């Protein structure tokens, strides 16, 4: 890639990030301040209603609850959350590691678990990426075969773009919108929340604010396995789409590089012609 093309793309990415930060701040900051105000009021009201509890005692208790919650544990005097480290949830956790999703709702807390995670992730993430990329390449073959067929010979560029948009849209419906409807029904999430979850998962952002299979049910293990299968298939599809987009962007960057090189060559040729004319003019004057 030509340095000028790389510089332009880097500037576009920088602007994209800065604009994204501004939009997220505009959308989320007021809600954050509102939550802080409500929680502060709740904290103060609890101390007012329970004078036997001091502020430091309540802060210590709240910190203990937060620490337990960060470890994926919610316990009250008469109930507790289901285990996150039974076999099925542990396998699901392993999948979030090797796919680099990393929901963050649970994490190893023992020294042994943390040491094992280091080596497990270092070996598992590249291996999984290789497999997903290879599957993605296999999935692109039917699309590329379709791409070679011309239905509108007078408009090849528009046809190619239309095929890509339609193919990507159908896959998006199949791997994101339909699963979102299923998650919405099973998890009692709103459809927007479920759709948000599918995108967060398939893009491997993995915030961890929505995690499926947290309820303690008899079929929890099966639900986790089915979700894991969807994750692998969805990530393979996303890898395929990324391959197609990368091929398109590489083609465009090559075109830009060629245009830049042609422009530079034209300028060099013009400069060379100018020097030649000056030399010829000097020779004529000398004669």
Secondary structure, DSSP 8 states (H G I E B T S, - for coil): --HHHHHHHHHHHHHHHHHHHHHHHHHHHHHHHHHHHHHHHHHHHHHHH-TTS-HHHHHHHHHHHHHHHHTT--B-SS-B---S-SHHHHHHHHHHHHTT----SS---SHHHHHHHHHHHHHHHHHHHHHHHHHHHHHHHHHHHHHHS-S-GGGHHHHHHHHHHHHHHHHHIIIIIHHHHHHHHHHT--HHHHHHHHHHHHTT---SSS-S--S--TTHHHHHHHHHHHHHHHHHHHHHHHHHHHHHHHHHHHHHHHHHHHHHHHHHHHHHHHHHHHHHHHHHHH-
